[in-house]
Amino acid sequence: MEVMTNHGFRKTVKYLRALIIISLIGMICMLVLFLGVLAYAKILGPPPLAVPQSTLFFADDGTLIGESNNGQKRYWAKLNDISPDLVNATIAIEDKNFYEHHGFDYKRIAGAVLADIKAFSKVQGASTITQQYARNLFLEHDKTWTRKLTEAFYAIRLEMNYSKQQILEGYLNTIYYGNGAYGVEAASQYYYGKKATDLSLAEASLLAGIPKGPGIYSPLRSFENAKARQNIILQSMVKNGYIKKDAAQIAAGQRLVFVGEHPTVKARTAPYFQDAVKKALKNQLHLDDRTIALGGLKVYTTLNMKQQEAAEEQVNRYVSKSSEIQVGLVAMDPKNGNVKAMVGGRDYEKSPFNRAVQAVRQPGSTIKPLLYYAALEHGFTPSSTMRSEFTKFQFDDGQADYTPHNFNNKYADGEITLAQALAVSDNIFAVKTHLFLGEETLIDTAKKFGLSTKMSKVPSLALGTSGVRVIEMANAYSMFANGGKKVSPNLITRVEDFNGNVIYEKENKEEKVLDPAKAFVMTQMMTGVFDPKLSGYARVTGSTIINDLTRPYAGKSGSTETDSWMIGFSPQLVTAVWAGYDIGKPLDVTAEKTYAKNVWANFMEEALDGKPVKAFKPPKEGVIGLYVDPTNGKLATRDCPVRRFTYYVTGTEPTEYCTEHIGKGGSKKHDKNGDDQKTPWYKRILPWS
């Protein structure tokens, strides 16, 4: 019996020894496995924290004008820009030991396991903030062991490579609060219409309860459930030392006001402009579509809210609501090419096609300033003369005869000056100039001015028969307004990534493309469009809007059978307006051809309201100004009934005096154009003081 007992004891000892060895081996294996996991996590390094976020677009004054998303509102807020009450409420209810553990709360896990065993089902969660953040970043929310193990691995990587503050900030910016709001900033904007940094304790404690079940605890779904969970959170905050008991009672009784609307649910500001910005991000900054849509970018644009509203208002005011006519408008700062306003059509919802950027339309006579700049380069002056009369152009190379016509078939039937030809838009003068310079000259000049569309080498090119884009014409005229500097249409001043790093910033480089003296002479000639002194056999083309203008402008109108244009500028702003039908339907001369001019004039006045009245300043050298008789371009005498102050490139000014009116008693009282009336327009054109 004793032998059997000893034998049994030895057997038991042997069994226990084997069990201990196996346990030790198992523990060593577990330790090796754990260390291996840690080593592997370390080798992999920090997991990326980028999550889909709304890209935000801002006007030039910082106003939010729109966002890009896929139905999810996601804004990133720095931890310092989140209400401390919301941070504390979230920690108190979601993970009170967040700052003590390394990704896993083992006591909480054990408690959850016991609760699940007692209930024979999963009734209590034990995920920490780190684990939830890992799930939000990398995983689906399915309840499988594979997902749980992967979640744990990502939690380890997060804790190994990021600070608690980074993890907490990321978590608060990725949790779902219902109604398409991801993160505290989007949720705060949706529920309360305010930033997350401005939340009160009452607001924060109620908001912190929603992620547990947005369909259950949203105050817009069930206010009773939301209040019940708020009370639990407030008591948890008291228990964990974040607030006092009386503060919790006050917060629980505070009346809350809910908005229930995302700030950009309303119609987007300047939708055509925003589309153009997205295209610029893609084509100029080479960003992909996903980055643009969900990269969390902050895009600071050139849009001026006041001027954009003025543009839309004037289009709606002057274009008949019953008309199918469309409008394209671009307003630019000529100093840097920044686009301040854009209208691409009458109704973005009906037609997102952007006529200001995409449409190619015939510019008509608005091409003439480019032609006449080329003429100045080839020795022409504002006093250069040609005959204006019905003309049939015949060619020796087999090209068909060409017979252009002036508006209403009105001709001077005599010599007119270049300045006068521009003011009254004489087509015969333009075609003669074009053919004299050679048809390639205008094509080359158009490229110099930044026009990218193909131009046909034909006599009618001088009358704007080759299509152009509105935005490029605005840019071309900007080079007159800024004294000849090269500019390009610019929509974006700065772009930041979701971390606030600047990935693009506009650089302003000065490059002379035009001769400053000739650019100024051309600008001064374009003021003649609004000067009745230059009328003769025909009215100046800006005569119908002169009374709407209160400051110096230069510009040119243009029209074809299907297109109506007005492009003009002050020293501060250049605006191009086109009006016409998408299908190329002929315009009604009596009404529809006035749209572009009226929109342009009243937009410019409203856009510049409150800004100083500025004159076009001549360059310090290279030009000379003197009084001439505008009908013949000769130096004016006191006997000339009309005298206009005109600038010339130094050395090209007229030296011959007008003798037509000597002894005829010329004086202001004989001024047939009425220039003895009470001064403007505008202080009788030039010089301005």
FIDREN-502523 format. One line per 3 residues: their letters; for each residue x, y, z of C-alpha. Coordinates in steps of 0.2 Angstrom, whole numbers, padded with zeros to 4 digits. Each point is the difference from the previous one (the first is absolute). Layout:
<rs>
A> X,Y,Z ~ ... $
</rs>
This chain:
<rs>
MEV> 0000,0000,0000 ~ 0014,0012,0005 ~ 0009,-0005,-0017 $
MTN> -0016,0005,-0009 ~ -0001,0016,0009 ~ 0018,0005,-0004 $
HGF> -0003,-0005,-0018 ~ -0016,0011,-0001 ~ 0009,0014,0008 $
RKT> 0015,-0001,-0012 ~ -0012,-0001,-0014 ~ -0009,0016,0006 $
VKY> 0016,0009,0002 ~ 0005,-0005,-0017 ~ -0016,0006,-0007 $
LRA> 0001,0017,0009 ~ 0018,0002,-0006 ~ -0005,-0004,-0018 $
LII> -0015,0012,0002 ~ 0012,0014,0007 ~ 0012,-0003,-0015 $
ISL> -0014,0001,-0012 ~ -0007,0015,0008 ~ 0018,0008,0000 $
IGM> 0002,-0004,-0018 ~ -0017,0007,-0004 ~ 0004,0016,0009 $
ICM> 0017,0001,-0008 ~ -0009,-0003,-0017 ~ -0013,0013,0004 $
LVL> 0014,0012,0006 ~ 0009,-0003,-0016 ~ -0015,0002,-0010 $
FLG> -0005,0016,0009 ~ 0018,0007,-0002 ~ -0001,-0006,-0019 $
VLA> -0016,0010,-0002 ~ 0008,0015,0008 ~ 0015,-0002,-0010 $
YAK> -0010,-0002,-0016 ~ -0011,0015,0005 ~ 0016,0011,0003 $
ILG> 0007,-0006,-0017 ~ -0016,0005,-0009 ~ 0001,0017,0008 $
PPP> -0014,0013,0002 ~ -0016,-0004,-0009 ~ -0006,0014,-0011 $
LAV> -0013,0011,0009 ~ -0008,0007,-0016 ~ -0019,-0002,-0001 $
PQS> -0012,0007,-0012 ~ -0004,0018,0004 ~ -0010,0013,-0009 $
TLF> 0010,0012,-0010 ~ -0004,0018,0004 ~ 0000,0015,-0012 $
FAD> 0002,0018,0007 ~ -0003,0017,-0008 ~ 0014,0013,0001 $
DGT> -0006,0006,0017 ~ 0000,-0017,0008 ~ -0019,-0003,-0002 $
LIG> -0005,-0018,-0003 ~ -0008,-0001,-0017 ~ -0001,-0019,-0003 $
ESN> 0006,-0017,0003 ~ 0003,-0016,-0009 ~ -0006,-0017,0007 $
NGQ> -0009,-0016,-0004 ~ -0015,0004,0012 ~ 0011,-0001,0015 $
KRY> 0005,0015,0010 ~ 0017,-0001,0007 ~ 0011,0014,0006 $
WAK> 0016,-0001,0010 ~ 0001,0010,0016 ~ 0016,0001,0010 $
LND> -0001,-0006,0018 ~ 0002,0018,0007 ~ -0015,0005,-0011 $
ISP> -0012,-0012,0008 ~ -0009,0004,0016 ~ 0009,-0007,0015 $
DLV> -0018,-0005,0007 ~ -0003,-0011,-0016 ~ 0018,-0008,0002 $
NAT> -0003,-0004,0018 ~ -0018,-0006,-0003 ~ 0006,-0012,-0013 $
IAI> 0014,-0007,0011 ~ -0011,-0002,0015 ~ -0014,-0010,-0010 $
EDK> 0011,-0009,-0012 ~ 0017,-0004,0008 ~ 0003,0008,0017 $
NFY> 0017,-0009,0002 ~ 0006,0007,-0017 ~ 0015,0009,0006 $
EHH> 0006,-0015,0011 ~ -0001,-0015,-0012 ~ 0010,-0004,-0016 $
GFD> -0015,-0004,-0011 ~ -0009,-0013,0010 ~ -0009,0001,0016 $
YKR> 0002,-0017,0008 ~ -0011,0003,0015 ~ -0014,0006,-0012 $
IAG> 0003,-0015,-0011 ~ -0002,-0012,0014 ~ -0016,0008,0006 $
AVL> -0007,-0001,-0017 ~ 0004,-0018,-0002 ~ -0008,-0004,0017 $
ADI> -0016,0010,-0005 ~ 0000,-0009,-0017 ~ 0001,-0017,0009 $
KAF> -0014,0004,0012 ~ -0011,0005,-0014 ~ 0005,-0013,-0012 $
SKV> 0002,0013,-0013 ~ 0011,0015,-0004 ~ -0008,0014,0010 $
QGA> 0014,0011,0005 ~ 0014,0008,-0010 ~ 0018,0002,0006 $
STI> 0008,0010,-0015 ~ 0011,0014,0005 ~ 0001,0017,-0009 $
TQQ> 0015,-0007,-0009 ~ -0008,-0016,-0006 ~ -0015,0010,-0006 $
YAR> 0011,0012,-0009 ~ 0009,-0015,-0008 ~ -0017,-0007,-0006 $
NLF> -0005,0017,-0007 ~ 0016,0002,-0010 ~ 0003,-0017,-0007 $
LEH> -0014,-0012,0003 ~ -0018,-0005,-0003 ~ -0012,-0001,0015 $
DKT> -0004,-0018,-0002 ~ 0001,-0011,0016 ~ 0013,-0013,-0005 $
WTR> 0015,-0007,0009 ~ 0011,0005,-0015 ~ -0006,0018,0001 $
KLT> 0003,0000,0019 ~ 0018,-0007,-0001 ~ 0004,0012,-0014 $
EAF> -0008,0015,0010 ~ 0011,-0005,0014 ~ 0016,0000,-0011 $
YAI> -0004,0017,-0007 ~ -0003,0006,0018 ~ 0017,-0006,0005 $
RLE> 0008,0009,-0015 ~ -0010,0016,0004 ~ 0006,0000,0018 $
MNY> 0018,-0004,-0005 ~ 0001,0014,-0012 ~ -0011,0014,0005 $
SKQ> -0003,0011,0016 ~ -0016,-0001,0010 ~ -0005,0017,-0007 $
QIL> 0002,-0005,-0018 ~ -0010,-0016,0003 ~ -0014,0010,0009 $
EGY> 0000,0014,-0013 ~ -0002,-0013,-0014 ~ -0014,-0010,0009 $
LNT> -0010,0016,0003 ~ 0002,0004,-0018 ~ -0006,-0017,-0007 $
IYY> -0014,-0006,0011 ~ -0017,0001,-0008 ~ -0014,0011,0008 $
GNG> -0014,-0004,-0012 ~ -0008,0010,-0015 ~ 0016,-0001,-0010 $
AYG> 0011,0008,0013 ~ 0017,-0008,0003 ~ 0010,0008,0014 $
VEA> -0004,0013,0013 ~ 0002,0015,-0011 ~ -0013,-0006,-0013 $
ASQ> -0011,-0006,0015 ~ 0001,0017,0009 ~ -0004,0009,-0016 $
YYY> -0015,-0011,-0004 ~ -0008,-0001,0017 ~ 0004,0017,0007 $
GKK> 0006,0011,-0015 ~ 0016,0004,0009 ~ 0018,-0005,0001 $
ATD> 0006,-0014,0011 ~ 0010,0012,0010 ~ -0015,0010,0005 $
LSL> -0010,-0014,0008 ~ -0007,0002,0017 ~ 0000,-0014,0013 $
AEA> -0018,-0003,-0003 ~ 0002,-0001,-0019 ~ 0016,-0010,0002 $
SLL> -0006,-0013,0012 ~ -0016,-0004,-0011 ~ 0011,-0001,-0016 $
AGI> 0012,-0012,0008 ~ -0014,-0012,0002 ~ -0005,-0001,-0018 $
PKG> 0013,-0012,-0007 ~ -0005,-0015,0011 ~ -0016,0000,-0011 $
PGI> -0004,0014,-0012 ~ -0016,-0007,-0004 ~ -0005,-0001,0018 $
YSP> 0009,0014,0009 ~ -0002,0014,-0013 ~ -0010,0014,0008 $
LRS> -0009,0002,-0017 ~ -0005,-0018,0001 ~ -0004,-0002,0018 $
FEN> 0003,0015,0012 ~ -0005,-0011,0015 ~ 0013,-0013,-0004 $
AKA> 0013,0014,-0003 ~ -0003,0008,0016 ~ 0001,-0017,0010 $
RQN> 0017,-0003,-0008 ~ 0005,0018,0004 ~ -0004,-0003,0018 $
IIL> 0011,-0016,0001 ~ 0014,0009,-0008 ~ -0001,0015,0011 $
QSM> 0000,-0012,0016 ~ 0015,-0009,-0008 ~ 0009,0017,-0002 $
VKN> -0003,0004,0019 ~ 0006,-0017,0005 ~ 0016,0002,-0010 $
GYI> 0003,0017,0007 ~ -0003,0010,-0016 ~ -0014,0011,0007 $
KKD> -0008,0004,0016 ~ -0018,-0007,0005 ~ -0008,0017,-0001 $
AAQ> 0007,0003,-0018 ~ -0007,-0017,-0005 ~ -0017,0005,0007 $
IAA> 0000,0017,-0009 ~ 0005,-0008,-0017 ~ -0013,-0013,0002 $
GQR> -0014,0013,0002 ~ 0007,0012,-0014 ~ -0012,0003,-0015 $
LVF> 0009,-0005,-0017 ~ -0004,0007,-0017 ~ 0003,-0012,-0015 $
VGE> 0003,0004,-0018 ~ -0001,-0016,-0009 ~ 0008,0006,-0016 $
HPT> 0018,-0001,-0007 ~ 0006,0018,-0003 ~ 0003,-0003,-0019 $
VKA> -0017,-0009,-0003 ~ -0006,0016,-0008 ~ 0004,0004,-0019 $
RTA> 0019,0002,-0002 ~ 0008,0017,-0003 ~ 0006,0002,-0018 $
PYF> -0002,-0018,-0006 ~ 0008,0004,-0017 ~ 0015,0008,0009 $
QDA> 0002,-0015,0012 ~ -0001,-0012,-0015 ~ 0014,0010,-0008 $
VKK> 0010,-0001,0016 ~ -0001,-0019,0000 ~ 0006,-0001,-0018 $
ALK> 0015,0011,0005 ~ 0004,-0011,0015 ~ 0000,-0015,-0013 $
NQL> 0008,0008,-0015 ~ 0012,0012,0008 ~ 0005,-0008,0017 $
HLD> -0002,-0018,-0007 ~ -0011,-0006,0015 ~ -0011,-0015,-0003 $
DRT> -0018,0000,0001 ~ -0001,-0009,0017 ~ 0012,0012,0008 $
IAL> -0010,0014,-0007 ~ -0016,-0007,0007 ~ 0005,-0008,0016 $
GGL> 0017,0005,0004 ~ -0004,0013,0013 ~ 0008,0014,-0009 $
KVY> -0003,0018,0004 ~ -0001,0010,-0017 ~ 0002,0019,0002 $
TTL> -0007,0008,-0016 ~ 0000,0017,-0008 ~ -0019,0002,0000 $
NMK> -0006,0016,0007 ~ -0017,-0002,0008 ~ -0007,0017,-0003 $
QQE> 0005,0000,-0018 ~ -0007,-0017,-0003 ~ -0016,0005,0007 $
AAE> 0000,0016,-0011 ~ 0003,-0011,-0016 ~ -0014,-0012,0004 $
EQV> -0012,0015,0004 ~ 0004,0009,-0016 ~ -0002,-0015,-0011 $
NRY> -0017,-0004,0008 ~ -0005,0019,-0001 ~ 0004,0003,-0018 $
VSK> -0003,-0017,-0009 ~ -0018,-0004,-0002 ~ -0006,-0015,0011 $
SSE> -0010,-0006,-0015 ~ 0015,0000,-0012 ~ 0011,-0016,-0003 $
IQV> 0015,0012,-0003 ~ 0015,-0005,0010 ~ 0014,0011,0008 $
GLV> 0018,-0002,0004 ~ 0009,0012,0011 ~ 0017,0001,0007 $
AMD> 0007,0014,0011 ~ 0019,0001,0004 ~ 0012,0010,0009 $
PKN> 0012,0005,-0014 ~ 0015,0001,0012 ~ 0001,-0018,0003 $
GNV> -0013,-0009,-0010 ~ -0011,-0005,0015 ~ -0017,-0004,-0005 $
KAM> -0012,0010,0011 ~ -0017,-0005,-0007 ~ -0006,-0013,-0013 $
VGG> -0017,-0004,-0007 ~ -0001,-0015,-0012 ~ -0018,0000,-0004 $
RDY> -0017,0005,0006 ~ -0004,-0016,0010 ~ 0013,-0012,0006 $
EKS> -0013,-0014,0005 ~ -0007,0000,-0018 ~ 0017,0002,-0009 $
PFN> 0017,-0002,0009 ~ 0009,0004,-0017 ~ 0011,0015,0004 $
RAV> -0001,0013,-0014 ~ 0013,0011,0009 ~ 0013,-0013,-0002 $
QAV> -0005,-0014,-0012 ~ -0010,0008,-0013 ~ 0009,0006,-0016 $
RQP> -0009,0015,-0008 ~ 0004,0013,-0013 ~ 0006,0016,0008 $
GST> -0006,0012,-0013 ~ 0008,0017,0001 ~ 0008,-0003,0018 $
IKP> 0014,-0008,-0010 ~ 0004,0018,-0007 ~ 0011,0006,0014 $
LLY> 0012,-0014,-0002 ~ 0000,0004,-0019 ~ 0004,0018,0003 $
YAA> 0013,-0004,0013 ~ 0009,-0009,-0014 ~ -0003,0015,-0011 $
LEH> 0009,0011,0013 ~ 0014,-0012,0000 ~ 0001,0003,-0019 $
GFT> 0001,0019,0000 ~ -0019,0004,0001 ~ -0005,0014,0012 $
PSS> -0017,0006,0007 ~ 0000,0013,-0015 ~ 0004,-0013,-0014 $
TMR> -0014,0002,-0013 ~ -0009,-0011,-0013 ~ -0015,0002,-0010 $
SEF> -0016,-0007,0007 ~ -0012,-0005,-0015 ~ -0009,-0014,-0007 $
TKF> 0014,-0012,-0006 ~ 0002,-0016,-0009 ~ 0017,-0009,0003 $
QFD> 0006,-0010,-0014 ~ 0015,-0012,0000 ~ 0013,-0006,-0013 $
DGQ> 0002,-0017,0008 ~ -0017,-0007,-0005 ~ -0008,0004,0017 $
ADY> -0018,0006,-0001 ~ -0004,0018,0000 ~ -0004,0007,0018 $
TPH> -0013,0014,0003 ~ -0001,0004,0019 ~ -0013,0012,0005 $
NFN> -0002,0013,0014 ~ -0014,0000,0012 ~ -0016,0006,-0009 $
NKY> 0011,0003,-0015 ~ 0006,0016,0006 ~ 0017,0006,-0007 $
ADG> 0010,0017,0002 ~ 0003,0000,-0019 ~ 0016,0009,0005 $
EIT> 0015,-0001,0010 ~ -0001,-0005,0019 ~ 0013,-0002,0013 $
LAQ> 0004,-0016,0009 ~ -0006,0007,0016 ~ -0017,0004,-0008 $
ALA> -0001,-0017,-0009 ~ 0002,-0009,0017 ~ -0013,0011,0008 $
VSD> -0013,-0002,-0013 ~ 0006,-0018,-0004 ~ 0003,0003,-0019 $
NIF> 0002,-0017,-0008 ~ 0007,0006,-0016 ~ 0015,0009,0009 $
AVK> 0002,-0017,0010 ~ 0001,-0011,-0015 ~ 0012,0012,-0010 $
THL> 0011,0001,0016 ~ 0000,-0019,0001 ~ 0004,-0003,-0018 $
FLG> 0014,0014,0000 ~ 0008,-0009,0015 ~ -0001,-0017,-0007 $
EET> -0013,-0013,0006 ~ 0013,-0009,0011 ~ 0003,0015,0010 $
LID> -0016,0000,0009 ~ 0001,-0019,0003 ~ 0017,0002,0008 $
TAK> -0006,0015,0010 ~ -0015,-0010,0007 ~ 0012,-0013,0006 $
KFG> 0011,0014,0009 ~ -0016,0005,0009 ~ -0003,-0018,0006 $
LST> -0014,-0005,-0012 ~ 0002,-0019,-0003 ~ -0014,-0004,-0012 $
KMS> 0005,-0003,-0018 ~ -0002,0015,-0011 ~ -0004,0000,-0019 $
KVP> 0011,0009,-0012 ~ -0013,0010,-0009 ~ -0005,0018,-0003 $
SLA> -0015,-0001,0012 ~ 0011,-0004,0015 ~ 0001,0018,0002 $
LGT> -0018,0000,0004 ~ 0001,-0014,0013 ~ -0006,-0015,-0010 $
SGV> 0011,-0013,0009 ~ -0006,-0006,0016 ~ 0007,0005,0017 $
RVI> -0004,-0003,0019 ~ -0007,0013,0011 ~ 0013,-0003,0014 $
EMA> 0014,0002,-0013 ~ -0007,0016,-0007 ~ -0001,0007,0018 $
NAY> 0018,-0005,0002 ~ 0006,0008,-0016 ~ -0008,0017,0005 $
SMF> 0008,-0002,0017 ~ 0017,0003,-0009 ~ -0006,0017,-0006 $
ANG> -0006,0004,0017 ~ 0016,-0004,0009 ~ 0012,0008,-0012 $
GKK> 0005,-0015,-0010 ~ 0004,-0013,0014 ~ -0003,-0018,-0004 $
VSP> -0014,-0008,0011 ~ -0009,-0016,-0001 ~ -0018,-0003,0007 $
NLI> 0002,-0006,0018 ~ -0013,-0008,0011 ~ 0010,-0006,0015 $
TRV> 0012,0009,0012 ~ 0004,-0014,0012 ~ -0004,-0018,0003 $
EDF> 0003,-0009,0016 ~ -0001,-0019,0003 ~ -0010,-0007,0015 $
NGN> 0015,0002,0012 ~ 0001,0019,-0005 ~ 0016,-0002,-0010 $
VIY> 0000,0012,-0015 ~ 0002,-0010,-0016 ~ -0003,0015,-0012 $
EKE> 0002,0018,0001 ~ -0002,0012,-0014 ~ 0016,0010,-0005 $
NKE> -0001,0017,-0008 ~ 0013,0002,-0013 ~ 0001,0015,-0010 $
EKV> 0004,-0002,-0019 ~ -0002,0013,-0013 ~ -0009,-0006,-0016 $
LDP> -0006,0017,-0007 ~ 0009,0016,-0002 ~ -0007,0011,0014 $
AKA> -0001,0015,-0010 ~ -0010,-0008,-0014 ~ -0011,-0009,0012 $
FVM> -0004,0017,0008 ~ -0003,0008,-0017 ~ -0012,-0014,-0004 $
TQM> -0009,0001,0017 ~ -0002,0019,-0003 ~ -0007,-0003,-0017 $
MTG> -0013,-0013,0008 ~ -0007,0014,0011 ~ -0006,0007,-0016 $
VFD> -0014,-0013,-0001 ~ -0008,0011,0014 ~ 0004,0017,-0008 $
PKL> -0012,0009,-0011 ~ 0014,0011,-0006 ~ 0005,-0014,-0011 $
SGY> -0017,-0003,-0009 ~ -0002,0006,-0017 ~ -0009,-0010,-0013 $
ARV> -0005,-0013,0014 ~ -0002,0000,0018 ~ 0014,-0006,0012 $
TGS> -0005,-0018,0005 ~ -0001,0004,0018 ~ -0012,0014,-0002 $
TII> -0015,-0010,0007 ~ 0008,-0003,0017 ~ 0010,0017,0003 $
NDL> -0013,0006,0012 ~ 0002,-0015,0011 ~ 0019,0002,0002 $
TRP> 0007,0012,0014 ~ 0019,-0004,-0002 ~ 0013,-0002,-0014 $
YAG> -0001,-0016,-0010 ~ 0007,-0007,-0016 ~ -0007,-0013,-0010 $
KSG> -0008,-0007,-0016 ~ -0016,-0008,-0005 ~ -0003,-0013,-0013 $
STE> -0013,-0009,-0009 ~ -0004,-0013,-0013 ~ -0016,-0007,-0006 $
TDS> 0000,-0012,0015 ~ 0011,0008,0013 ~ 0000,0016,0010 $
WMI> 0015,0005,0010 ~ 0006,0014,0011 ~ 0018,0000,0008 $
GFS> 0007,0015,0009 ~ 0010,0005,0015 ~ 0005,0012,0013 $
PQL> 0017,0000,0008 ~ -0007,-0012,0014 ~ -0011,-0012,-0010 $
VTA> -0002,-0008,-0017 ~ -0017,-0008,-0005 ~ -0005,-0009,-0016 $
VWA> -0018,-0004,-0003 ~ -0007,-0011,-0014 ~ -0018,-0003,-0004 $
GYD> -0008,-0011,-0012 ~ -0009,-0017,-0004 ~ 0009,-0016,0003 $
IGK> -0007,-0007,-0017 ~ 0006,0016,-0010 ~ -0017,0007,-0002 $
PLD> 0001,0018,-0007 ~ -0002,0014,0013 ~ -0015,0012,-0001 $
VTA> 0009,0016,-0004 ~ -0012,0011,0009 ~ 0001,-0008,0017 $
EKT> 0012,-0014,0003 ~ 0015,0009,-0007 ~ -0001,0012,0014 $
YAK> 0001,-0014,0014 ~ 0019,-0001,0000 ~ 0003,0019,0001 $
NVW> -0013,0003,0014 ~ 0006,-0014,0010 ~ 0018,0006,-0002 $
ANF> -0003,0018,0004 ~ -0011,-0003,0016 ~ 0011,-0014,0006 $
MEE> 0016,0011,-0001 ~ -0009,0014,0009 ~ -0006,-0011,0014 $
ALD> 0016,-0010,0001 ~ 0010,0015,0002 ~ -0012,0009,0012 $
GKP> 0010,0007,0015 ~ 0017,-0002,-0009 ~ 0010,0016,-0004 $
VKA> -0003,0007,-0018 ~ 0016,-0003,-0009 ~ 0006,0007,-0017 $
FKP> 0011,-0010,-0012 ~ 0018,0007,0004 ~ 0012,0002,-0014 $
PKE> 0017,-0009,0001 ~ 0014,0012,0007 ~ 0008,0000,-0017 $
GVI> -0004,-0005,-0018 ~ -0016,0010,-0003 ~ -0006,0018,-0003 $
GLY> -0017,0007,0001 ~ -0007,0015,-0009 ~ -0016,0007,-0007 $
VDP> -0005,-0005,-0017 ~ -0015,0002,-0011 ~ -0008,-0018,0000 $
TNG> -0007,0002,-0017 ~ 0016,0001,-0009 ~ 0013,-0004,0014 $
KLA> 0010,0016,-0002 ~ 0005,0012,0013 ~ -0015,0010,0006 $
TRD> 0000,0019,0000 ~ -0012,0011,0010 ~ -0011,0001,-0015 $
CPV> -0003,-0019,-0001 ~ -0018,-0003,0007 ~ 0005,-0017,0007 $
RRF> 0017,-0003,0009 ~ 0004,-0017,0008 ~ 0015,-0003,0011 $
TYY> 0009,-0015,-0008 ~ 0016,-0010,0004 ~ 0013,-0005,-0013 $
VTG> 0016,-0011,0001 ~ 0013,0014,0002 ~ 0007,0004,-0017 $
TEP> -0016,-0005,-0009 ~ -0011,0015,0005 ~ -0007,0011,-0014 $
TEY> 0009,0016,-0004 ~ -0012,0008,-0012 ~ -0013,0011,0006 $
CTE> -0018,-0001,-0005 ~ -0004,0015,-0012 ~ -0018,-0005,-0004 $
HIG> -0008,0011,0013 ~ 0011,0015,0000 ~ -0010,0016,-0002 $
KGG> -0016,-0009,0002 ~ -0003,0005,0018 ~ 0002,-0017,0008 $
SKK> -0003,0000,0018 ~ -0009,-0011,0013 ~ -0017,0009,-0004 $
HDK> 0001,-0008,-0017 ~ 0004,-0017,0006 ~ -0013,-0011,-0009 $
NGD> 0003,-0014,0012 ~ -0005,0011,0015 ~ 0017,-0001,0009 $
DQK> -0004,0016,0008 ~ -0013,-0008,0011 ~ 0004,-0003,0018 $
TPW> 0016,-0010,-0001 ~ -0001,-0019,0003 ~ 0001,-0012,-0011 $
YKR> 0013,-0003,0007 ~ 0007,0018,0003 ~ -0001,0000,-0019 $
ILP> 0011,-0016,0000 ~ 0018,0006,0002 ~ 0009,0006,0009 $
WS> -0007,-0006,0017 ~ 0005,0009,0016 $
</rs>
